[in-house]
Amino acid sequence: MRKLLAVLLVVGAAACSVDTPAGPLVGDISGTYTLRSMNGSPLPFVFTSNDTTVSIDTDVLTVVATGDWSETVGYRQTVGAADATNETLNLVGSWTRNGNQLNFRTPLGLLYVGTATETSLNLSDAGFNYVFTR
């Protein structure tokens, strides 16, 4: 549980004051997207918090036209000197669109804000910027 909480706190930080990238939304955004970069770096994306190192290896986001979304994140986690463990984080929620702004929510609150093009989603949370492509 500690490991999952650490990842949720780092990866899924609530988006309290995040700048939304500018740009018009076009067309239907429903579909399956694969994470291509975090904070401008390709995967795997590695970050450390306290004594925990997390390597995001895969991330697939599915957006449904009815306003639902799901996400599956595959990552490796190392706590202290322990061996790395392979983990999976599954998230679900609803999304809304207002002009050029997207909001992705979980049952716990706002997770991502961002914009879309015909082929990509550019999303942010309180700590990271994500580029997902179809």
N, CA and C atoms as a LAMMPS dump frame, in Angstrom:
ITEM: TIMESTEP
0
ITEM: NUMBER OF ATOMS
402
ITEM: BOX BOUNDS ff ff ff
-5.0000000000000000e+02 5.0000000000000000e+02
-5.0000000000000000e+02 5.0000000000000000e+02
-5.0000000000000000e+02 5.0000000000000000e+02
ITEM: ATOMS id mol type element x y z
1 1 1 N 0.826 -1.191 0
2 1 2 C 0 0 0
3 1 3 C 0.871 1.257 0
4 2 1 N 1.996 1.186 0.74
5 2 2 C 2.892 2.335 0.792
6 2 3 C 3.417 2.684 -0.594
7 3 1 N 3.746 1.636 -1.374
8 3 2 C 4.273 1.864 -2.715
9 3 3 C 3.227 2.53 -3.604
10 4 1 N 2.004 2.03 -3.565
11 4 2 C 0.943 2.593 -4.387
12 4 3 C 0.673 4.033 -3.989
13 5 1 N 0.664 4.312 -2.695
14 5 2 C 0.431 5.666 -2.222
15 5 3 C 1.529 6.6 -2.704
16 6 1 N 2.776 6.138 -2.665
17 6 2 C 3.889 6.971 -3.122
18 6 3 C 3.737 7.313 -4.593
19 7 1 N 3.372 6.345 -5.41
20 7 2 C 3.202 6.603 -6.841
21 7 3 C 2.022 7.53 -7.082
22 8 1 N 0.908 7.291 -6.395
23 8 2 C -0.253 8.153 -6.564
24 8 3 C 0.053 9.591 -6.169
25 9 1 N 0.816 9.776 -5.101
26 9 2 C 1.142 11.121 -4.667
27 9 3 C 2.049 11.824 -5.657
28 10 1 N 2.971 11.091 -6.253
29 10 2 C 3.902 11.711 -7.185
30 10 3 C 3.303 11.836 -8.574
31 11 1 N 2.771 10.725 -9.107
32 11 2 C 2.252 10.726 -10.477
33 11 3 C 0.886 11.375 -10.547
34 12 1 N 0.057 11.145 -9.571
35 12 2 C -1.319 11.613 -9.639
36 12 3 C -1.617 12.778 -8.738
37 13 1 N -0.681 13.672 -8.588
38 13 2 C -0.907 14.838 -7.747
39 13 3 C -2.068 15.658 -8.294
40 14 1 N -2.893 16.154 -7.406
41 14 2 C -4.053 16.939 -7.837
42 14 3 C -3.6 18.197 -8.55
43 15 1 N -4.251 18.532 -9.623
44 15 2 C -3.869 19.685 -10.439
45 15 3 C -4.539 20.939 -9.9
46 16 1 N -3.917 21.546 -8.912
47 16 2 C -4.514 22.715 -8.283
48 16 3 C -4.297 23.972 -9.101
49 17 1 N -3.089 24.177 -9.587
50 17 2 C -2.803 25.381 -10.361
51 17 3 C -1.845 25.027 -11.487
52 18 1 N -2.387 24.462 -12.543
53 18 2 C -1.58 24.019 -13.666
54 18 3 C -1.915 24.876 -14.877
55 19 1 N -0.884 25.355 -15.568
56 19 2 C -1.117 26.107 -16.8
57 19 3 C -1.519 25.147 -17.899
58 20 1 N -2.592 25.46 -18.613
59 20 2 C -3.061 24.63 -19.705
60 20 3 C -2.409 25.094 -20.995
61 21 1 N -1.792 24.166 -21.748
62 21 2 C -1.205 24.566 -23.025
63 21 3 C -2.266 25.161 -23.953
64 22 1 N -1.886 26.183 -24.7
65 22 2 C -2.812 26.826 -25.623
66 22 3 C -2.973 25.993 -26.884
67 23 1 N -4.05 26.211 -27.583
68 23 2 C -4.268 25.55 -28.863
69 23 3 C -5.689 25.059 -28.984
70 24 1 N -6.22 25.071 -30.188
71 24 2 C -7.612 24.669 -30.378
72 24 3 C -7.8 23.153 -30.315
73 25 1 N -8.912 22.736 -29.785
74 25 2 C -9.292 21.333 -29.837
75 25 3 C -9.954 21.07 -31.169
76 26 1 N -9.66 19.945 -31.744
77 26 2 C -10.25 19.62 -33.03
78 26 3 C -10.779 18.204 -33.004
79 27 1 N -11.932 17.998 -33.614
80 27 2 C -12.482 16.663 -33.809
81 27 3 C -12.751 15.867 -32.548
82 28 1 N -12.988 14.593 -32.772
83 28 2 C -13.308 13.63 -31.73
84 28 3 C -12.014 13.151 -31.084
85 29 1 N -11.904 13.261 -29.767
86 29 2 C -10.668 12.845 -29.105
87 29 3 C -10.73 11.416 -28.572
88 30 1 N -11.846 10.735 -28.755
89 30 2 C -11.927 9.37 -28.236
90 30 3 C -10.918 8.476 -28.951
91 31 1 N -10.372 7.514 -28.206
92 31 2 C -9.395 6.595 -28.769
93 31 3 C -8.396 6.146 -27.721
94 32 1 N -7.396 5.422 -28.175
95 32 2 C -6.347 4.906 -27.308
96 32 3 C -5.061 5.673 -27.59
97 33 1 N -4.444 6.158 -26.527
98 33 2 C -3.236 6.965 -26.62
99 33 3 C -2.113 6.305 -25.827
100 34 1 N -0.897 6.441 -26.325
101 34 2 C 0.284 5.914 -25.66
102 34 3 C 1.158 7.078 -25.212
103 35 1 N 1.631 7.022 -23.981
104 35 2 C 2.511 8.072 -23.481
105 35 3 C 3.842 8.03 -24.222
106 36 1 N 4.243 9.16 -24.799
107 36 2 C 5.495 9.256 -25.546
108 36 3 C 6.564 9.997 -24.766
109 37 1 N 6.15 10.985 -23.947
110 37 2 C 7.15 11.716 -23.171
111 37 3 C 6.545 12.295 -21.899
112 38 1 N 7.417 12.452 -20.907
113 38 2 C 7.075 13.135 -19.654
114 38 3 C 8.1 14.244 -19.47
115 39 1 N 7.616 15.443 -19.252
116 39 2 C 8.489 16.616 -19.085
117 39 3 C 9.51 16.72 -20.206
118 40 1 N 9.098 16.325 -21.417
119 40 2 C 9.949 16.443 -22.588
120 40 3 C 10.928 15.302 -22.8
121 41 1 N 10.955 14.336 -21.874
122 41 2 C 11.878 13.191 -21.995
123 41 3 C 11.12 11.947 -22.419
124 42 1 N 11.71 11.14 -23.319
125 42 2 C 11.044 9.908 -23.745
126 42 3 C 11.019 8.877 -22.611
127 43 1 N 10.178 7.86 -22.78
128 43 2 C 10.133 6.767 -21.812
129 43 3 C 11.311 5.839 -22.03
130 44 1 N 11.831 5.16 -21.03
131 44 2 C 11.332 5.213 -19.661
132 44 3 C 11.722 6.534 -18.997
133 45 1 N 10.804 7.045 -18.198
134 45 2 C 11.017 8.287 -17.464
135 45 3 C 11.275 7.915 -16.01
136 46 1 N 12.414 8.344 -15.472
137 46 2 C 12.817 7.955 -14.12
138 46 3 C 12.827 9.177 -13.215
139 47 1 N 12.252 9.017 -12.019
140 47 2 C 12.326 10.071 -11.018
141 47 3 C 12.467 9.446 -9.643
142 48 1 N 13.016 10.232 -8.726
143 48 2 C 13.253 9.762 -7.368
144 48 3 C 12.572 10.699 -6.391
145 49 1 N 11.942 10.109 -5.384
146 49 2 C 11.324 10.859 -4.3
147 49 3 C 11.703 10.17 -2.997
148 50 1 N 12.402 10.891 -2.138
149 50 2 C 12.926 10.319 -0.892
150 50 3 C 13.791 9.111 -1.228
151 51 1 N 13.474 7.932 -0.722
152 51 2 C 14.281 6.739 -0.988
153 51 3 C 13.66 5.842 -2.054
154 52 1 N 12.707 6.374 -2.82
155 52 2 C 12.002 5.586 -3.826
156 52 3 C 12.325 6.094 -5.23
157 53 1 N 12.733 5.176 -6.104
158 53 2 C 12.978 5.49 -7.508
159 53 3 C 11.904 4.797 -8.334
160 54 1 N 11.275 5.561 -9.222
161 54 2 C 10.213 5.037 -10.077
162 54 3 C 10.615 5.245 -11.521
163 55 1 N 10.448 4.197 -12.328
164 55 2 C 10.711 4.27 -13.76
165 55 3 C 9.412 3.961 -14.492
166 56 1 N 8.821 4.973 -15.136
167 56 2 C 7.604 4.789 -15.915
168 56 3 C 8.009 4.16 -17.247
169 57 1 N 7.566 2.933 -17.486
170 57 2 C 7.934 2.205 -18.697
171 57 3 C 6.868 2.279 -19.782
172 58 1 N 5.602 2.17 -19.395
173 58 2 C 4.494 2.225 -20.353
174 58 3 C 3.325 2.958 -19.716
175 59 1 N 2.511 3.57 -20.552
176 59 2 C 1.315 4.258 -20.063
177 59 3 C 0.348 4.345 -21.238
178 60 1 N -0.813 3.732 -21.074
179 60 2 C -1.833 3.738 -22.12
180 60 3 C -3.091 4.377 -21.544
181 61 1 N -3.583 5.399 -22.237
182 61 2 C -4.765 6.15 -21.842
183 61 3 C -5.858 5.916 -22.875
184 62 1 N -7.017 5.454 -22.42
185 62 2 C -8.155 5.23 -23.312
186 62 3 C -9.237 6.25 -22.995
187 63 1 N -9.638 7.017 -24.006
188 63 2 C -10.644 8.062 -23.859
189 63 3 C -11.892 7.623 -24.613
190 64 1 N -13.028 7.59 -23.918
191 64 2 C -14.294 7.136 -24.498
192 64 3 C -15.176 8.364 -24.764
193 65 1 N -15.825 8.378 -25.903
194 65 2 C -16.642 9.522 -26.316
195 65 3 C -17.734 9.872 -25.303
196 66 1 N -18.176 8.912 -24.514
197 66 2 C -19.248 9.159 -23.536
198 66 3 C -18.765 9.913 -22.303
199 67 1 N -17.467 10.212 -22.219
200 67 2 C -16.952 10.989 -21.103
201 67 3 C -16.194 10.198 -20.06
202 68 1 N -15.934 8.929 -20.32
203 68 2 C -15.145 8.114 -19.396
204 68 3 C -13.722 7.969 -19.93
205 69 1 N -12.794 7.646 -19.04
206 69 2 C -11.423 7.347 -19.447
207 69 3 C -10.839 6.327 -18.487
208 70 1 N -9.812 5.617 -18.977
209 70 2 C -9.065 4.69 -18.139
210 70 3 C -7.602 4.778 -18.536
211 71 1 N -6.742 4.438 -17.594
212 71 2 C -5.307 4.531 -17.844
213 71 3 C -4.616 3.379 -17.128
214 72 1 N -3.644 2.776 -17.807
215 72 2 C -2.837 1.714 -17.22
216 72 3 C -1.374 2.115 -17.335
217 73 1 N -0.734 2.27 -16.181
218 73 2 C 0.665 2.687 -16.113
219 73 3 C 1.5 1.492 -15.67
220 74 1 N 2.494 1.144 -16.459
221 74 2 C 3.451 0.102 -16.08
222 74 3 C 4.731 0.76 -15.618
223 75 1 N 5.172 0.406 -14.42
224 75 2 C 6.369 1.048 -13.888
225 75 3 C 7.178 0.078 -13.038
226 76 1 N 8.448 0.417 -12.85
227 76 2 C 9.33 -0.31 -11.94
228 76 3 C 9.614 0.604 -10.765
229 77 1 N 9.629 0.01 -9.585
230 77 2 C 9.828 0.807 -8.38
231 77 3 C 10.902 0.173 -7.504
232 78 1 N 11.794 1.007 -7.018
233 78 2 C 12.831 0.555 -6.103
234 78 3 C 12.741 1.397 -4.838
235 79 1 N 12.57 0.735 -3.705
236 79 2 C 12.519 1.419 -2.421
237 79 3 C 13.801 1.093 -1.67
238 80 1 N 14.577 2.137 -1.383
239 80 2 C 15.851 1.936 -0.693
240 80 3 C 16.764 1.031 -1.485
241 81 1 N 17.34 0.031 -0.795
242 81 2 C 18.27 -0.899 -1.432
243 81 3 C 17.58 -2.171 -1.917
244 82 1 N 16.265 -2.234 -1.813
245 82 2 C 15.526 -3.432 -2.232
246 82 3 C 15.588 -3.595 -3.745
247 83 1 N 15.334 -4.818 -4.203
248 83 2 C 15.259 -5.079 -5.639
249 83 3 C 14.073 -4.335 -6.244
250 84 1 N 14.198 -3.964 -7.508
251 84 2 C 13.104 -3.299 -8.218
252 84 3 C 11.934 -4.263 -8.374
253 85 1 N 10.731 -3.719 -8.271
254 85 2 C 9.529 -4.517 -8.498
255 85 3 C 8.774 -3.928 -9.68
256 86 1 N 8.173 -4.797 -10.487
257 86 2 C 7.33 -4.359 -11.591
258 86 3 C 5.926 -4.151 -11.054
259 87 1 N 5.353 -3.001 -11.334
260 87 2 C 4.045 -2.634 -10.797
261 87 3 C 3.144 -2.142 -11.925
262 88 1 N 1.847 -2.159 -11.66
263 88 2 C 0.857 -1.602 -12.576
264 88 3 C -0.096 -0.732 -11.78
265 89 1 N -0.389 0.426 -12.31
266 89 2 C -1.347 1.34 -11.697
267 89 3 C -2.486 1.534 -12.686
268 90 1 N -3.708 1.28 -12.25
269 90 2 C -4.887 1.481 -13.089
270 90 3 C -5.696 2.642 -12.533
271 91 1 N -6.018 3.58 -13.411
272 91 2 C -6.808 4.744 -13.04
273 91 3 C -8.049 4.797 -13.92
274 92 1 N -9.135 5.314 -13.38
275 92 2 C -10.363 5.512 -14.151
276 92 3 C -10.99 6.829 -13.733
277 93 1 N -11.831 7.343 -14.609
278 93 2 C -12.519 8.573 -14.262
279 93 3 C -13.372 9.087 -15.398
280 94 1 N -13.651 10.369 -15.328
281 94 2 C -14.457 11.029 -16.356
282 94 3 C -13.672 12.23 -16.883
283 95 1 N -14.007 12.623 -18.105
284 95 2 C -13.349 13.778 -18.694
285 95 3 C -14.403 14.737 -19.227
286 96 1 N -14.024 16.012 -19.27
287 96 2 C -14.888 17.044 -19.835
288 96 3 C -14.05 17.928 -20.748
289 97 1 N -14.766 18.605 -21.625
290 97 2 C -14.118 19.471 -22.603
291 97 3 C -14.853 20.79 -22.619
292 98 1 N -14.103 21.903 -22.545
293 98 2 C -14.689 23.236 -22.604
294 98 3 C -13.789 24.087 -23.489
295 99 1 N -14.22 24.298 -24.712
296 99 2 C -13.387 25.047 -25.645
297 99 3 C -12.105 24.286 -25.914
298 100 1 N -10.969 24.897 -25.583
299 100 2 C -9.7 24.216 -25.825
300 100 3 C -9.152 23.534 -24.572
301 101 1 N -9.96 23.42 -23.544
302 101 2 C -9.457 22.827 -22.3
303 101 3 C -10.086 21.469 -22.024
304 102 1 N -9.233 20.516 -21.638
305 102 2 C -9.676 19.189 -21.213
306 102 3 C -9.429 19.058 -19.72
307 103 1 N -10.352 18.402 -19.025
308 103 2 C -10.173 18.071 -17.618
309 103 3 C -10.43 16.585 -17.449
310 104 1 N -9.471 15.889 -16.847
311 104 2 C -9.605 14.474 -16.537
312 104 3 C -9.686 14.337 -15.021
313 105 1 N -10.782 13.731 -14.558
314 105 2 C -10.999 13.573 -13.124
315 105 3 C -11.008 12.102 -12.739
316 106 1 N -10.568 11.833 -11.517
317 106 2 C -10.722 10.524 -10.886
318 106 3 C -11.774 10.707 -9.8
319 107 1 N -12.188 9.644 -9.142
320 107 2 C -13.116 9.82 -8.019
321 107 3 C -12.538 10.706 -6.906
322 108 1 N -11.215 10.875 -6.871
323 108 2 C -10.588 11.705 -5.845
324 108 3 C -10.476 13.17 -6.238
325 109 1 N -10.763 13.51 -7.498
326 109 2 C -10.686 14.898 -7.931
327 109 3 C -9.954 15.055 -9.243
328 110 1 N -9.637 16.312 -9.574
329 110 2 C -8.986 16.652 -10.838
330 110 3 C -7.587 16.053 -10.894
331 111 1 N -7.279 15.372 -11.998
332 111 2 C -5.962 14.768 -12.177
333 111 3 C -5.165 15.486 -13.25
334 112 1 N -5.724 15.597 -14.467
335 112 2 C -5.021 16.214 -15.585
336 112 3 C -5.841 17.363 -16.16
337 113 1 N -5.139 18.361 -16.691
338 113 2 C -5.727 19.382 -17.547
339 113 3 C -4.861 19.452 -18.792
340 114 1 N -5.442 19.898 -19.91
341 114 2 C -4.629 20.009 -21.109
342 114 3 C -5.421 20.292 -22.351
343 115 1 N -4.782 20.065 -23.491
344 115 2 C -5.388 20.29 -24.795
345 115 3 C -5.144 19.074 -25.684
346 116 1 N -5.857 19.055 -26.825
347 116 2 C -5.744 17.934 -27.749
348 116 3 C -5.597 18.427 -29.176
349 117 1 N -4.986 17.572 -29.987
350 117 2 C -4.983 17.755 -31.434
351 117 3 C -5.653 16.509 -32.012
352 118 1 N -5.652 16.371 -33.301
353 118 2 C -6.239 15.177 -33.916
354 118 3 C -5.491 13.909 -33.524
355 119 1 N -4.212 14.034 -33.166
356 119 2 C -3.402 12.84 -32.892
357 119 3 C -2.749 12.798 -31.518
358 120 1 N -2.907 13.836 -30.707
359 120 2 C -2.223 13.824 -29.419
360 120 3 C -3.013 14.515 -28.322
361 121 1 N -2.68 14.148 -27.093
362 121 2 C -3.175 14.821 -25.897
363 121 3 C -1.962 15.376 -25.172
364 122 1 N -2.008 16.655 -24.852
365 122 2 C -0.94 17.313 -24.105
366 122 3 C -1.513 17.644 -22.737
367 123 1 N -1.15 16.849 -21.731
368 123 2 C -1.764 16.933 -20.406
369 123 3 C -0.74 17.301 -19.352
370 124 1 N -1.213 17.882 -18.268
371 124 2 C -0.36 18.251 -17.139
372 124 3 C -1.084 17.94 -15.849
373 125 1 N -0.292 17.648 -14.821
374 125 2 C -0.813 17.606 -13.463
375 125 3 C 0.056 18.554 -12.643
376 126 1 N 0.024 18.468 -11.349
377 126 2 C 0.757 19.421 -10.524
378 126 3 C 2.271 19.28 -10.646
379 127 1 N 2.77 18.167 -11.211
380 127 2 C 4.209 17.995 -11.252
381 127 3 C 4.809 17.628 -12.589
382 128 1 N 3.991 17.176 -13.544
383 128 2 C 4.53 16.647 -14.789
384 128 3 C 3.714 17.111 -15.984
385 129 1 N 4.377 17.129 -17.155
386 129 2 C 3.722 17.364 -18.436
387 129 3 C 3.831 16.078 -19.236
388 130 1 N 2.72 15.662 -19.857
389 130 2 C 2.638 14.396 -20.568
390 130 3 C 2.223 14.643 -22.019
391 131 1 N 2.841 13.912 -22.951
392 131 2 C 2.403 13.916 -24.336
393 131 3 C 2.011 12.476 -24.687
394 132 1 N 0.717 12.294 -24.957
395 132 2 C 0.161 11.015 -25.391
396 132 3 C -0.163 11.122 -26.869
397 133 1 N 0.127 10.084 -27.651
398 133 2 C -0.25 10.078 -29.062
399 133 3 C -1.068 8.847 -29.386
400 134 1 N -1.915 8.97 -30.433
401 134 2 C -2.728 7.84 -30.883
402 134 3 C -1.859 6.861 -31.611
